[in-house]
Amino acid sequence: MLTPTVARELLVLYQQMYAAAEAGDWDSLADFEREAAAVRRTTEKNSQPVALSPDDAAMLQQLITEILDLDRAIRLHAEPALESTRKLLSDSLKGRAMHNAYGG
């Protein structure tokens, strides 16, 4: 189960991911995403029901909201770069196909 402690750890990783995305540092972004994925997998594997106090439940809700807000912001930075990469790859494949079809 996701606890406030694990959510704080994920929040720090998402903050680092956001900073990397904002700077266009895609390698660091990918590294932080791998770390976050490992934390999520570990949390899922060790999932034990935990009774949360009302304060802890509210804190967890707030942390999750912050993580989701950062995720949206990261995507806003990353999607244009991903689209540019897709276009470059598509153009490269089309060029290669034309070269193969018609010679060069």
N, C-alpha and C positions, 0 to 999 in steps of 0.2 A: 504494500500500500504506500502511496505517496505520502510522505510526512513533511511537516514544515522544514525539517532539517535538509531533506533531500531536495525539496522545492527551492530552498535557498541556494543550494549547490547548483541546481539547474539554472536559477536566475543569474548567478554569476557567469555561468557559461554563455547564456543568451546575451548578457550585456557585452561580453567579449566578442561574441559573434556579431552583434550589432556594430560595435566599434570597427571590427574588421570589414564588414560590409560597407560601412560608411566610407572607409578608407580605400575600398576597392582591393583589399588584401584577401583575395579569394582562397589562397592556400591556407592562411590562418583560419579563415571562416570554415573551410572544410575540416581542418584539424579540430576546431572547437565543436563542430557538429558531430564528429566521430566520438569525442569525449562525452557529449550530451547523450548520444545514442547508447553508449556503454552504460551510463548512469541509469537511463530509462530501462535498458535490458536487465540490469542487476536488480532494479526496483521491482520489475515484473516477476523475476525468478524468485525473489525473496518476499513475495507478497504475502504478508500475514495481516489479517484484520487488526486494526489498532483503534481503540476507542480514543477519540479526540475530544478534548474539552471544547466548550463553545468558543473560547478565545483562540485555541489552536485551529479549530475549523475555520474561523473567520480569517486568521492569518494565512492558512493554506489557500483559501479562496482568493485572497488578495495577491499572494505570490503567483498563483496560476494565472490570474488576470494580467499581471505584469509580464509574465512569460509570453502569454498569447499576444499582448500588445507589441512586445519586442519581436516576436516571430513575424507579425504583419509588417513591421518596419523593416526587418531584414529582407523580406520578400520584395518590398518596394525598391530596395537598392539592388537586389540580386537579379530580379526578373529582366531588366533591360540588358544586363550583361549576359544572361543566359540566352536571351533572344538574339543578341548579336553573335554569340557563339554558334547558335543553331543556324543562323544565316550563313556564316562563314563555312560551316561544315556542309550545308546544303549546296552552296555555290561551288565548293571544292568537289563534291560528289558529282554535280552536274557537269563541271568542267572535265572531270576524269571520264565520265560517260561519253561526252562529246568527243574527247580525244580518242577513246577506244573505238567509237563508232566511225569517226571520220578521219582518224589519223592526225598527225600533227607535225 
